[in-house]
Amino acid sequence: MPESYPVNDQAPEERGLREVLLGILRPGRAQLAWAVALCLVGMAVVVQVQSNTAGDRYATMRRDDLIQLLDGLTEEAELLAAEVAELERTRDALQSGADAQQVAEQEAKRRADGLAILAGTIPATGPGVSIIISAPAGRISADLMLDAIQELRDAGAEVIEVNHSIRLVAQSWVDESGDGLVIDDKPVTLPITIVAIGEPHALAEGARFRGGLVSQVESSTVGGSVAIEEHDQVTITSLYTPQPLGHARPA
């Protein structure tokens, strides 16, 4: 005869499924401990994978690129340390009470001069580089020029001038016209001369960085050349004329 079960009983398969479901819905302490342990192991694996990925990014870089990156970080750290030391000296002078008014005036003038240099409204001098870009007409695009400017800024350029007549500031823009490049409504003729103030070696290496200005200009697509010179002192005399605000007003 076929095997039968009482009306109120369940088949073994149904009882087993019911026990599994109850175990999931009502986990015991041992199950909770295992779940927590597995969760921690999973998090550790994810963190390890992310760390290995970050390490691989630097592992694939060339030795020269790593040296250039390290030099840039070292230069930035030194500049920040010098700025901190200068601010601490100013604080101590102001707190001492001796000639506090004079110190405050000198600090205000120093900050005003710094802002004026950044705004491009006064000349600037200091160590830096000069870069001469030569290329066939129409080969230097606005994107390439923007990349070159950004690379110099990333390398620590504090002041940038193009063709001894165009002072680049935060509001500057680059575009293309039928006659070639245009920066701030001014035509840019070839060869292009860029003068930048900053740490000379860092600026030069920023332009030579793989995939940077030199690589792009000297590629087969452009077919140009780049000459870079480092200088103990360069002077930038071109000025930027601020445009009147059309919409913004002090709040």
C-alpha positions, 0 to 999 in steps of 0.5 A, spaced: 500 500 500 502 507 498 505 510 504 500 515 507 500 520 513 495 523 518 491 529 516 494 533 521 501 531 519 506 533 514 510 530 509 518 529 510 519 534 504 514 539 507 517 539 514 524 540 511 522 546 507 518 549 513 524 548 518 529 551 513 524 557 512 523 558 520 531 558 520 531 564 515 526 568 519 528 566 526 535 565 526 539 563 532 545 566 535 550 561 531 547 563 525 547 571 526 554 570 528 556 567 522 552 572 518 556 578 521 563 574 520 561 573 513 559 580 512 566 583 515 570 578 511 566 581 505 568 588 507 575 586 508 575 583 501 572 589 498 577 594 501 583 589 499 581 589 492 580 597 492 587 598 495 590 593 490 587 597 484 590 604 487 596 601 487 596 598 480 594 605 478 601 607 480 605 601 478 603 602 471 606 609 471 613 610 468 619 612 473 620 619 470 612 620 471 613 617 478 618 622 479 615 628 476 609 626 480 613 626 487 616 633 485 610 636 484 607 633 491 614 635 494 613 642 491 606 643 493 608 641 500 614 646 501 609 652 498 604 650 503 609 650 509 612 656 507 605 659 507 603 657 514 610 659 517 608 666 514 601 666 517 604 664 524 609 670 523 604 675 522 599 672 527 605 673 532 607 680 530 599 682 531 599 678 538 605 682 540 602 688 540 608 692 538 607 696 531 600 692 530 597 697 526 603 697 521 604 689 521 596 689 519 597 695 514 603 691 511 599 684 511 593 688 508 598 691 502 601 684 501 594 680 500 592 686 496 598 685 491 597 678 491 590 678 489 591 684 484 597 679 481 591 673 480 586 678 477 592 680 472 591 688 474 599 689 475 605 686 472 609 680 476 616 678 476 619 671 478 622 665 476 619 661 471 619 658 464 618 660 457 615 656 452 615 657 444 610 652 440 611 652 433 606 648 428 603 649 421 597 653 421 590 651 424 593 645 427 593 648 434 586 647 437 583 650 442 582 644 446 590 643 446 591 650 448 586 649 454 590 643 456 597 646 456 594 652 460 591 647 465 597 643 465 601 649 467 596 651 472 596 644 475 604 644 475 604 651 480 604 656 475 601 663 478 601 668 472 601 666 465 602 670 459 601 668 451 604 672 446 607 677 451 600 681 450 595 676 453 594 676 461 590 669 463 586 670 469 580 666 471 575 669 467 580 668 460 577 663 455 579 660 449 576 659 442 577 658 435 575 662 429 576 662 421 583 665 422 586 661 428 586 661 436 582 667 440 583 668 447 579 673 450 577 676 444 584 677 442 587 673 436 593 668 437 598 668 432 604 662 431 609 661 433 605 661 440 610 664 446 607 662 453 611 665 459 609 662 466 611 664 473 612 659 478 618 653 480 621 653 473 623 645 473 616 643 475 613 647 470 618 645 465 616 637 467 609 639 467 609 641 459 613 635 458 609 630 462 607 624 457 601 625 454 602 633 455 603 639 451 610 636 448 607 630 446 601 633 443 604 638 439 610 633 437 605 628 435 603 626 427 597 629 428 599 636 429 607 636 427 609 641 431 615 643 436 616 645 443 622 649 445 622 650 453 627 654 457 627 655 464 629 662 467 631 665 474 627 671 473 621 673 468 617 679 468 610 679 465 607 686 464 601 685 460 595 686 464 588 684 464 582 689 463 576 687 468 569 687 465 564 690 468 559 685 472 552 685 468 548 681 473 552 680 479 551 685 485 554 685 492 549 681 497 
